Amino acid sequence: MGIDFGMKRTGIAVTDELQIIASGLTTVETQDIFSFLDKYFKEEEVETVVVGLPKRMNNDDSLVEEHIQQFINRFKNSFPLIHLERQDERFTSKLAVKTMIDSGLNKKKRQNKALIDEISATIILQSYMERRRFI
């Protein structure tokens, strides 16, 4: 599972059983993320959760990183058996918009921030899986 954590919304992506391709699942209001995850983990087997690591171009932490760390601490306490990884998420929002343009979505749909978050989570998860293939 890939997570693009945001202050308002959190994008969620998942992969197929063979872990070949990531697909967007949904976007959840961040205040509801733990109830969503609790329900999802009871219904689906999840081995690893990949959380985006937002860095600035100079490699400093993004402003949202403090909130992501709070999320990670709560996640580890709530779901201690699920492995958690981080993946650099620089440019994922821009790549998400480019993906939307390339797929022919009109301007109104491209302004849907929830869809951008879901696609960003997909890019985070796909990037993580590709990085693992080369380790």
Sequence and secondary structure as in RCSB ss.txt:
>XXXX:A:sequence
MGIDFGMKRTGIAVTDELQIIASGLTTVETQDIFSFLDKYFKEEEVETVVVGLPKRMNNDDSLVEEHIQQFINRF
KNSFPLIHLERQDERFTSKLAVKTMIDSGLNKKKRQNKALIDEISATIILQSYMERRRFI
>XXXX:A:secstr
 EEE  SSEEEEEEE TTS  EEEEEEEEGGGHHHHHHHHHHHS  SEEEEEE B TTS B TTHHHHHHHHHHH
HHH TTSEEEEEE TTHHHHHHHHHHHTT  HHHHT HHHHHHHHHHHHHHHHHHHHHT 
